[in-house]
Amino acid sequence: LRANPNCSATVRFGLGLCYYKLDNKEMAEKCFLRALQLDGNLVEPRVGLAVLKLNTGDLEQVQPAMKLLQEAYAIESN
């Protein structure tokens, strides 16, 4: 990212997946949000954010997670 700060949103999403696998949820969320800032039509970061919200165990996060999943489905129904 230092060498090419203008890399694509999918690179940011991939980095977020790596952070998620390393159990660094905070950085994963930041990467997913940045990917959406760069390309608002990506489905994958929305799903990633929804999974992060659902995995908190907080019932208040269910509705925002479902909203993200609905947005993702509206973009890509497959």
Steps between C-alpha positions, in 0.01 A plus 500: 500500500791732556638425156161544331247680722257519208454124475157362422221444749527124454857514635369675810231235535759222471709666767190513718453126456858445611444709812178309568683167478764638738216584744560875467137600455562872545744521209279271290211739550715797403610324181144405408380857557786642293421257219142627499622859494705423192229298324149521641373224270706218648301222663781323685591778747133538590474131576826517698365786710175313554688192620706713738183654643323166536800341670502760778207323665336838559132485407506870408742418218262258329291768330799695357650169384179404326488841332851441363396158371190647335717762328736229383211293366360804317835546325559134422217251550720197438 
